[in-house]
Amino acid sequence: MASLTTTVEEVEPNKVRVSVTVPAAEFEKAVDAAFRKIAREVKVPGFRPGKAPRQILEQRVGVEYAREQALRDALPEYYEQAITDEDVDAIAMPEIEITAGADDGDVAFDAVVEVRPVVTVAGYDALQVEIPSPEVADDVVDSQVDALRERSADLTDSEDPLVDENFALIDIKGSIDGEAVDALSATDFLYEVGSGMLVEELDAAVRGTRPGAILSFTASLDERFGDREGAEVTFDVVVKDARRKVLPEVTDDWVSEVSDFDTVAALRDDIRTRMSLIARVQAQMTVRDKVLEAAAALVDIEVPEALVNTEMERRLHDLAHRLEAQGVTIPQYLAMTGQDQQVFVDDLRGACTEAVRADLALRSVVAQEAIEIDEAEIDEEVARLAERLQEKPARVRKDLERRGAIDALRSDLARGKALRFLVDHAVVVDEDGNAVDLTLPEGEAVAAAPATESSETPDPTTPAEPAADNEETPQ
């Protein structure tokens, strides 16, 4: 890499001027490379492509042309080296102006570029967040017991008029223009009244009838019927039998038959314990989200548009990639989900703005708490990435180093630590202001889940395969 002379000065808030000087001897290497490139593009009689000597090319195209080519090709590399050497956290494309050396001698240029703002947040170590109480109410346990009763219910014959949730044993024939349709016909079909399984008109016709009823009605098929959507069908139905659902009584004997427990109390205790664990895991995820929202609210600066736009582009790219796998474009997705394009964009921009605020807050916590990531933690994360990618850790590490992504990975992990710090120090209360205990039983694993999308990584605590912090370079 070239030996450069670089300086940095702030020209306005969140914008710096990087001044770079490239010695003439170093830039001559770029000129040589430019001539080699030109040699592959220019036909010179008597020479194969790429084999014409520089002296011949100088006569045909001139040194000035090659120097211009060298400036176009080499300046992005010089700029990249300069911002790396000076630790400039650029977030947008630079405005580059060549100040010397366009014709000969040392090359000098200025690059004015927007940088990530550095914020200092206060009160982050005692954030208070409110979440729904994770306590499991009796009616929730009741609903689980009732679901178990539903699964073990019996059907008994009934002479009463059919109502919703009763079952009718029917013969049904569907005809279109007088021709029977096999897919709409069945014999001894046990149909649950009110289920809407076929057409709504069937439920309306069957309600209130008894065994022996003979019914006839027409209905228009909906989109569930594919090519037959909109077709007018005549249905003839015979109600052969009626049955009602009988739920078992909640007794110790019933519990011992349908579960691993001997008593109703033991079953209810187990349901409460399991649902309490689920509720606490979900609450922990909610706390992460709420903590990030609270931390983002501490950032009182105007968020740079460059960061918001980059985050929007990343999310749109991810969405397009996921939809592409299903053969759907973003406009088609918006049409299918009934979303207005401008509303979608506005909502996305709002979400990305808050994600950037959260990211800046986490970076502030990293700096103020002097959070560091050691090599052992880097190795552990590389091993995780390698396992996910089904590659050898050494190969993954080499690829990250080649792309200059190790620093981005280190930053991701540091922000993950910052988020854990915020969560550990947060005061969590329910709707009534009561402190919430989210401690899980010892040995219970908590499923990791993304809490937010920061401006560079989907989950600060579980970084995906990272890209370098300074992703955009002049081309």
BELNOR-V82352 format. One line per field, one symbol per residue. ss: DSSP state (h for helix, s for strand, l for the rest). burial: + if it has 16 or more other ideal C-beta (glycine too) atoms within 10 Angstrom, else -. Layout:
# BELNOR-V82352
ss=???
burial=???
This chain:
# BELNOR-V82352
ss=lllsssssssssllsssssssslhhhhhhhhhhhhhhhhhhllllllllllllhhhhhhhhlhhhhhhhhhhhhhhhhhhhhhhhllllsllllssssssllllllsssssssssllllllllhhhlssslllllllhhhhhhhhhhhhhhllsssslllllllllssssssssssllsssssssssssssslllllllhhhhhhhlllllllsssssssllhhhhhhlllssssssssssssssslllllhhhhhhhlllllhhhhhhhhhhhhhhhhhhhhhhhhhhhhhhhhhhlllllllhhhhhhhhhhhhhhhhhhhhlllllhhhhhhhhlllhhhhhhhhhhhhhhhhhhhhhhhhhhhhllllllhhhhhhhhhhhhhhhlllhhhhhhhhhhlllhhhhhhhhhhhhhhhhhhhhlssslllllsllllllllllllllllllllllllllllllllllllllll
burial=-+-+-+-+-----+-+++++++---++--++--++--++--+-+-------+-+-++---+-+-+++-+++--++--++++++----+++++-+-+----+-----+++++-+++++---+--+--+-+++--+-+----+--+---++--------+---+---+++++-+++---------+------+-++---++--++-++--+-+-+-+---+-+---+-------+++-+++-++++---+-----++-----+--+--++--++--+++-+++-++++++++++++++-++---++-+++-+++-++-----------------+--------------+--++++++++++++++++----+-+---++--++--++------+--++-++----++-++++++++++++-+++--+-+-------+-+------------+++++++++++++--+-+++-----
